[in-house]
Amino acid sequence: MSAIDGLPPLREVIARHGLRARKALGQNFLLDLNLTARIARVPGDLSAASVLEVGPGPGGLTRALLAEGAGHVLAVEKDARCLPALAEIAAAWPGRLSVIEGDALEVDPTAHLSPPIHVVANLPYYVGTELLVRWLTPPSWPPFWASLTLMFQREVADRIVATPGTRAYGRLAVLAQWRTEARIALTLPPEAFTPPPKVHSAVVHLRPRARPVAEADAAVMERVVAAAFNQRRKMLRAALRGLGDAEALLADAGVAPTERAERLSVAQFAALARALTARG
């Protein structure tokens, strides 16, 4: 890919700018440009789209997105050390890359990008789950994004696509599958990164459903799901006590009080959320 964009290899960029990955920032740099190109192709044609990238680091995925034809990329980077390397990429692709130094939790991408907006990111491990939940639970639907293509630890990716009755099924699976269609697009070994993490990673691709599996208020849905899985080994009549009269709530939703969270479908969680809303 360096031959395509005329920029030096990533290892050289990292060495020249002193970009040793920082554990405190959850950084593991992906240096294999063949892999970054594969990730950039997951969302499909981005030539007429805007892309939000979180935690670009030295810019391996950024370069891939631009080389694969993304119309405009907004890179949000918290680590100021990475800004000179990203500035070099912006210079190589005039007008197609904008960089914001800041925390992705505090940046409103709609203030900087025009739809359709696709999110493509090798998310820092420390913030990945929180960002995903935020993107899945806005008050209104459909969301600002047209797709999410996100890298996580493989264990987290498995939890996003898990089905009821499996060990991995939990809060992330319910929230993701309630409003999106989610799949694992590819997996990556530790040695693809610098420094190598202790676990495999996976890229999850999520596309919003036109309508959720079942209607429910997003904030209430998140509250119900969190309560249910915080004590997943308990029957729901015990796990949901913090929400009020659990027995009555379950009866209203048509869910047996002896059920456990891991056995409920997404639609049943939405029924619980509607019942809780109705009870005020």
C-alpha positions in Angstrom: 0.0 0.0 0.0 3.0 2.3 0.5 3.4 2.1 -3.3 -0.2 3.3 -3.7 -0.1 6.3 -1.4 3.6 7.0 -1.7 4.0 7.0 2.1 6.7 5.1 3.9 6.1 1.7 5.7 4.3 1.9 9.0 7.2 0.5 11.0 9.3 3.4 9.6 6.6 5.9 10.6 6.4 4.5 14.1 10.2 4.6 14.6 10.6 8.1 13.1 7.9 9.6 15.3 8.7 7.5 18.4 5.2 6.0 18.6 5.7 3.2 21.1 2.2 1.9 21.8 0.9 2.9 25.2 -0.9 0.3 27.3 -2.8 3.0 29.2 -4.5 4.1 25.9 -5.3 0.5 24.9 -3.0 0.9 21.8 -2.1 -2.1 19.6 -1.0 -0.9 16.2 -2.1 -2.9 13.2 0.9 -2.8 10.7 -0.2 -5.4 8.1 -1.5 -3.2 5.3 -3.0 -6.2 3.6 -5.2 -6.7 6.6 -6.1 -3.0 6.9 -7.1 -3.1 3.3 -9.4 -6.0 4.0 -11.0 -4.2 6.9 -11.5 -1.1 4.8 -13.4 -3.1 2.2 -15.9 -4.7 4.7 -18.4 -1.8 4.6 -18.5 -1.8 0.8 -18.2 1.2 -1.5 -17.3 4.3 0.5 -16.5 6.6 -2.4 -19.6 8.7 -1.7 -19.5 8.3 2.0 -17.9 9.9 5.1 -16.0 7.7 7.5 -15.4 8.2 11.2 -12.3 6.4 12.5 -11.6 6.3 16.2 -8.0 5.8 17.5 -6.1 5.8 14.2 -2.7 5.7 15.8 0.0 5.9 13.1 -2.7 5.7 10.4 -2.5 2.2 9.0 -6.3 1.8 8.7 -6.6 5.5 7.7 -4.3 4.9 4.8 -6.3 1.8 3.8 -9.6 3.7 3.9 -8.3 6.4 1.7 -6.6 4.1 -0.7 -9.8 2.0 -1.0 -11.6 5.2 -2.0 -13.4 6.6 1.1 -14.8 10.0 0.2 -13.8 11.7 3.4 -12.3 10.4 6.7 -12.5 12.0 10.1 -9.9 10.6 12.4 -10.3 11.2 16.1 -7.1 10.6 18.0 -6.5 11.2 21.7 -2.7 10.6 21.6 -1.0 13.9 20.4 2.1 11.9 19.5 0.3 10.5 16.5 -0.8 13.8 15.0 2.4 14.4 12.9 2.1 11.0 11.3 -1.6 11.6 10.5 -0.7 15.1 9.2 1.6 13.4 6.6 -1.3 11.2 5.5 -3.6 14.3 5.2 -1.0 16.0 3.0 -0.8 12.9 0.8 -4.6 12.9 0.3 -5.5 16.6 0.1 -9.0 17.4 1.3 -9.9 13.9 2.2 -8.7 13.5 5.7 -9.5 15.6 8.8 -8.0 14.9 12.2 -9.4 15.9 15.5 -7.3 15.6 18.7 -9.7 14.5 21.4 -11.7 11.9 23.1 -14.1 10.1 20.9 -16.6 10.0 23.8 -16.8 13.7 23.6 -16.8 14.3 19.8 -20.1 14.7 17.8 -19.2 13.3 14.4 -22.4 14.8 12.9 -20.9 18.2 13.4 -18.0 17.4 11.1 -19.3 14.8 8.6 -22.2 14.6 6.1 -24.2 11.4 5.7 -24.0 8.7 4.8 -21.5 8.1 7.7 -19.8 4.8 8.2 -17.7 4.1 11.4 -14.6 2.0 10.7 -12.2 1.6 13.6 -9.6 -0.5 15.4 -11.1 0.6 18.7 -8.8 1.2 21.7 -9.7 -1.7 24.1 -10.4 0.5 27.0 -13.2 2.5 25.3 -14.5 0.1 22.7 -17.5 -1.4 24.5 -18.7 2.0 25.8 -18.6 3.5 22.4 -20.5 0.5 20.9 -23.3 0.8 23.5 -23.6 4.5 22.8 -23.9 3.9 19.1 -26.5 1.2 19.6 -28.7 3.1 22.1 -29.4 6.6 20.7 -32.9 7.9 21.7 -34.1 7.8 18.1 -33.6 5.2 15.3 -32.2 4.9 12.7 -28.8 6.2 14.0 -26.4 8.7 12.5 -24.3 5.9 11.1 -24.9 3.7 8.1 -22.7 0.9 9.3 -20.2 0.0 12.0 -17.0 -1.9 11.2 -15.2 -2.4 14.5 -12.3 -4.4 15.8 -12.5 -5.9 19.3 -10.9 -8.6 21.2 -12.3 -11.9 19.9 -14.1 -12.6 23.2 -16.0 -9.3 22.9 -16.8 -9.9 19.2 -18.2 -13.3 20.2 -20.4 -11.7 22.8 -21.9 -9.3 20.2 -23.0 -12.0 17.8 -24.0 -14.7 20.5 -27.4 -16.4 20.5 -29.7 -17.1 23.4 -28.8 -20.0 25.5 -25.0 -19.8 24.8 -22.4 -18.8 27.3 -21.4 -15.6 25.5 -25.0 -14.3 25.2 -25.4 -11.2 27.3 -25.9 -7.5 27.3 -23.9 -6.7 24.1 -25.7 -9.4 22.1 -29.2 -8.2 23.1 -28.4 -4.5 22.4 -26.6 -5.2 19.2 -29.1 -7.6 17.7 -32.1 -5.6 18.8 -31.4 -2.9 16.4 -28.8 -4.2 14.0 -27.7 -7.2 12.0 -24.3 -8.2 13.3 -21.6 -10.6 11.9 -18.0 -11.3 12.4 -16.3 -10.2 9.2 -12.7 -11.5 9.9 -10.4 -12.6 12.7 -6.8 -11.5 13.3 -4.0 -13.2 15.2 -2.0 -11.4 17.9 1.1 -11.2 15.7 -0.7 -8.9 13.3 -0.3 -6.1 15.9 2.5 -4.2 17.6 2.8 -4.9 20.4 1.0 -8.3 20.0 -1.9 -8.6 22.4 -2.4 -11.8 24.4 -5.6 -12.6 22.6 -7.0 -12.9 19.1 -9.0 -10.0 17.7 -12.0 -9.9 15.4 -13.7 -7.3 13.1 -17.5 -7.1 13.7 -19.7 -5.5 11.0 -23.1 -4.1 12.1 -25.8 -2.6 9.9 -28.9 -0.9 11.4 -32.2 -2.6 10.9 -34.9 -0.3 9.4 -36.9 -1.1 12.6 -35.8 -2.8 15.8 -36.7 -6.5 16.3 -39.4 -5.1 18.7 -40.3 -1.6 19.8 -38.9 -0.3 23.2 -37.4 2.9 24.6 -33.7 2.7 24.3 -32.8 3.9 27.8 -35.3 1.5 29.4 -34.1 -1.4 27.2 -30.5 -0.8 28.3 -31.6 -0.6 32.0 -33.6 -3.8 31.8 -30.8 -5.7 30.0 -28.2 -4.5 32.4 -30.2 -5.5 35.4 -31.0 -9.0 34.0 -27.4 -9.8 33.2 -25.8 -8.3 36.3 -27.1 -11.3 38.1 -27.3 -13.7 35.2 -27.2 -16.9 37.4 -30.3 -15.9 39.2 -33.9 -16.3 38.1 -35.4 -13.1 36.7 -37.8 -12.6 39.6 -34.6 -12.1 41.7 -32.4 -10.4 39.1 -35.0 -7.7 38.3 -35.9 -6.8 41.9 -34.1 -3.5 41.5 -36.6 -2.4 38.9 -39.6 -2.6 41.3 -42.2 -5.4 41.5 -40.3 -8.0 39.4 -43.1 -10.6 39.5 -45.6 -8.1 38.2 -43.2 -6.8 35.6 -42.5 -10.3 34.3 -46.2 -11.1 34.2 -47.0 -8.0 32.2 -44.3 -9.0 29.7 -45.4 -12.6 29.5 -42.1 -13.9 30.8 -41.9 -16.8 33.4 -40.4 -15.6 36.7 -38.2 -18.7 36.8 -36.5 -17.8 33.5 -32.9 -16.7 33.4 -31.5 -13.8 31.3 -29.4 -15.9 29.1 -32.5 -17.8 27.8 -34.6 -14.8 26.8 -34.8 -13.6 23.2 -34.3 -10.0 22.2 -38.0 -9.6 21.6 -38.7 -10.8 25.2 -36.3 -8.2 26.6 -38.1 -5.5 24.5 -41.4 -6.8 26.0 -39.9 -6.3 29.5 -38.8 -2.8 28.6 -42.2 -1.9 27.3 -43.8 -3.3 30.5 -41.5 -1.3 32.7 -42.3 1.9 30.7 -46.0 1.2 31.1 -45.6 0.8 34.8 -44.1 4.3 35.0 
